[in-house]
Amino acid sequence: MPPILTTASDLHRALETGAFADGGPVRVLDVRWRLDQPDGRPAYRAGHIPGAQYVDLDHDLATHGAPTEGRHPLPSIETLQAAARRWGIDDGDTVVVYDDLKNMSSARAWWLLRHAGVRDVRLLDGALRAWIDAGFAQEDGDAATPASGGIHLTYGSMPSLALDEVAAFADEALLLDARAGERYRGEVEPIDPRAGHVPGAVSAPTTENVGEDGRFRGPDELRSRFRMLGAEDGMAVGVYCGSGVTAAHQAVALTLAGFTPHVFPGSWSQWSNHPELPVATGPAPR
């Protein structure tokens, strides 16, 4: 399998030559998104990796319907394919994604494109900060519009969990809650209608996957972390967050550690909007 992460130096070299030595032609996506600043265009236009296409997470990487579907349901495959072609992606390309938030947002693009069948998707380890710290130039404004790509996408390449599968999964395997500990415990809930966590889920804040520099911790360190939370070799590990964005970051970390993540895209925003489903509070899973 292609690597999950790339360095700023390797990306810079690939942009100069047109491709990675171990991959196809390179396409770069800028996925700026924050909960308090969902429109990342101003930050993107102030400075981005040359040639990077801006990705609107709320519209390109999600759809919006009833609250019972969650805050970031997966987009239709037609919507995602149209966006990918607009970004200039062809079958066989290597796609590199990044943000300015330790890849907490861009991981959504990594997981979604992998789920849709793009074989080679890489995260810029350390995100935009790594590019800047390496001394590489940025460009401002909007990148030039690429020629339309011809990629063909189909969902189903990554394990996922539907709402009606989550409770049984938590009973039979390991389900991780990637949100901050205080939200898991139900002490605060700033967004969703109910506070707490899915009964049986284990608290595993996704911020612990990276160091202060925003780079992912090493595979051995991540593996040790997840083993301490209950993961075992060959065990299915599920993950959710608030709305399905940072759950993808946890999925990256689990993959780096050698586990196979099962992402619950609806996450807490979907579960908490179903009053018939139980909620647990406090530090214990149940």
HUVEN-V840664 format. One record per backbone hydrogen bond with DSSP energy under -0.5 kcal/mol. CO is the residue of the C=O (numbers start at 0). NH is the residue of the N-H. Records with the same first field share a line. If there is no record, write none. Layout:
CO->NH, NH
//
This chain:
3->122
5->124
6->10
7->11
8->12
9->13
10->14
11->15
12->16
13->17
17->25
19->22
23->19
24->93
26->95
27->52
28->30, 97
29->31, 54
30->32
31->39
33->36
36->33
37->39
39->43
40->44
41->45
42->46
43->46
44->140
47->138
48->51
52->29
54->56
55->58, 59, 60
56->60
62->72
65->68
66->69
72->62
75->79
76->80
77->81
78->82
79->83
80->84
81->85
82->86
83->88
84->87, 148
88->150
89->92
92->94
93->26
94->121
95->28
96->123
97->30
98->127
100->103
102->106
104->107, 108
105->108, 109
106->110
107->111
108->112
109->113
110->114
111->115
112->117
113->116
114->155, 156
115->153
116->118
118->120
119->94
121->96
122->5, 124
123->126
125->128, 129
126->129, 130
127->131
128->132
129->133
130->135
131->134
136->49
138->47
158->262
161->164, 165
162->165, 166
164->168
165->169
166->170
167->171
168->172
172->174
173->237
174->201
175->177, 239
176->203
177->205
179->182, 183
180->184
181->185, 186, 187
182->185, 195
184->281
196->279
197->200
201->176
204->207
205->208
206->209
208->216
210->213
213->125
214->210
217->221
218->222
219->223
220->224
221->225
222->226
223->227
224->228
225->230
226->229
231->234
235->173, 237
236->261
237->175
238->263
239->177
240->267
241->268
244->247, 248
245->249
246->250
247->251
248->252
249->253
250->254
251->255
252->256
253->258
254->257
258->260
259->236
260->262
261->238
262->160, 264
263->266
265->269
266->269, 270
267->271
269->272
270->273
272->274
273->276
279->196
284->199
//
